[in-house]
Amino acid sequence: MTFTSDPTTAAQRSAWDVVIIGAGPAGALAALGLSRSGASVLLVEKYDFPREKVCGGCLNGRALGVLESVGLGTLALQAGGTPIESFRLGQGGREWNLKLPAGMAVARGSFDQALVGAAIDSGTSFLPRTEARVASPSREVLRVELEDGRTSRTVEARVVLLATGLSSRGIPGWARPGARIAPRSRIGAGCFLDATSPDYPGGTIHMAVGRDGYVGLIRLADGRLHAAAAIGPTALDGGTGPGPVADRILREAGFPSLGGLQDARWKGTVALTRQTRPLGDHRLLILGDAAGYVEPFTGEGIAWALESGRAIVPVVVRALERWEPSLVDQWGEIHHRLVRHRQSFCRAAAIVLRRPVLVRAAFGAAAWIPGATAQVLQRMNTSRPLVEAS
Ligand SMILES: Cc1cc2nc3c(=O)[nH]c(=O)nc-3n(C[C@H](O)[C@H](O)[C@H](O)COP(=O)(O)OP(=O)(O)OC[C@H]3O[C@@H](n4cnc5c(N)ncnc54)[C@H](O)[C@@H]3O)c2cc1C
């Protein structure tokens, strides 16, 4: 797998079948599928690659299944992934352990780079360090402004895919679509630690739940510990950083403290739980986190992003044959069945997590009814075949 896109083509060509904004898992997988279908694809990313991202980096069985289905079954391993076998939850000094049917921990920098590399190998042109903005629609094309810090230019696309993650702000000048952010939404935060502590061995997601949110810890193949947290915004009032809050959550959960956690270089996100409606506009479709996201407790965001990146391909192929306004609703329906429908479990988990007594009840029940727990885990980890709107 290589990581060289022809810079001349990406920089000079001014008309594309598809411009995809955002090179996370959703954008990269859509780029790969559309390039394979013969479309000319420009994938634009505002950061230099590889770039890190606030994310636990846990791929569940469903994410691995989508990769397998497009011939990238070994990609996570090649990107330095390491298997995950169990989930350890701590809350109020009690601990529960669940066996997981499948999973792999990856560093998002390497994983996303490998995915973009696979898209490039399929014919995608990649433009990093470039911020894209949908400028103005006309009947046949959309114009997209590309700004790399020194120069700006405009390209045309027959279809634009917005895969810009949580930072999506809608499109200036267009009434829709816009993201509705849930009240009291938590924010995300993450950091890497060179911690050798034997209290947090590899192969396990260590999840501590406290009053102000939760912290997940996973050991990467290179030995570093990756911490990712969802934190209630009021916990950060008065300038408290995520480090001290994460440390408090570990202690409340009864997990051992981790040296360096408080002073680590944490990166934060905007509010996490949000929903975008409708999922597009004229010649524009929205996917991945940009289409809506729910807190990361169940660790499914990458699977949702990959599934939407795979499922959008036939819709865009139809759009390239002939744009119909109804394609936006068709994509909305597919997305609902594939992703939004499944986000409801995660939404329920977020409600439970805010009430310690419910956490104890839920995990107590899980220990008593292992068959039901196994079924839930199996469902969360199974990739669905492609569904299309009728
Ligand atoms: C704390 C936390 C922990 C998480 N843990 C997990 C986990 O363990 N497992 C899991 O499956 N999911 C997890 N997630 C969720 C997961 O990170 C996301 O769901 C996933 O990254 C979504 O992929 P995406 O492609 O939609 O967006 P992203 O991965 O966010 O990619 C969007 C890309 O678009 C680029 N971009 C944005 N605007 C522009 C622009 N104007 N021009 C050019 N480029 C632009 C960004 O730089 C970014 O690279 C977690 C999330 C959080 C916050």
The ligand as a Gaussian input file, in Angstrom:
#p B3LYP/6-31G(d) Opt

LIG

0 1
 C      -13.637000      10.687000      22.936000
 C      -14.008000       9.866000      21.723000
 C      -13.724000       8.506000      21.715000
 C      -14.126000       7.733000      20.626000
 N      -13.795000       6.408000      20.628000
 C      -14.184000       5.632000      19.600000
 C      -13.839000       4.242000      19.574000
 O      -13.141000       3.724000      20.439000
 N      -14.292000       3.503000      18.531000
 C      -15.050000       4.036000      17.526000
 O      -15.465000       3.299000      16.618000
 N      -15.353000       5.357000      17.490000
 C      -14.931000       6.163000      18.500000
 N      -15.201000       7.498000      18.461000
 C      -15.928000       8.050000      17.302000
 C      -15.063000       8.188000      16.054000
 O      -13.887000       8.884000      16.361000
 C      -15.850000       8.941000      14.954000
 O      -17.177000       8.480000      14.914000
 C      -15.212000       8.770000      13.580000
 O      -13.915000       9.323000      13.539000
 C      -16.078000       9.436000      12.498000
 O      -15.427000       9.400000      11.263000
 P      -15.716000      10.513000      10.155000
 O      -14.976000      10.074000       8.954000
 O      -17.167000      10.786000      10.061000
 O      -15.092000      11.865000      10.750000
 P      -13.606000      12.202000      11.218000
 O      -12.845000      10.987000      11.531000
 O      -13.760000      13.242000      12.263000
 O      -12.949000      12.851000       9.930000
 C      -13.359000      14.097000       9.439000
 C      -12.196000      14.745000       8.728000
 O      -12.664000      15.908000       8.044000
 C      -11.638000      16.895000       8.099000
 N      -12.267000      18.189000       7.834000
 C      -13.198000      18.822000       8.585000
 N      -13.571000      19.985000       7.977000
 C      -12.863000      20.065000       6.830000
 C      -12.801000      21.038000       5.782000
 N      -13.577000      22.119000       5.769000
 N      -11.955000      20.818000       4.756000
 C      -11.160000      19.710000       4.727000
 N      -11.175000      18.759000       5.700000
 C      -12.027000      18.933000       6.731000
 C      -11.101000      16.743000       9.520000
 O       -9.815000      17.304000       9.650000
 C      -11.102000      15.219000       9.686000
 O       -9.869000      14.651000       9.298000
 C      -14.802000       8.323000      19.524000
 C      -15.064000       9.685000      19.526000
 C      -14.684000      10.463000      20.611000
 C      -14.941000      11.933000      20.578000

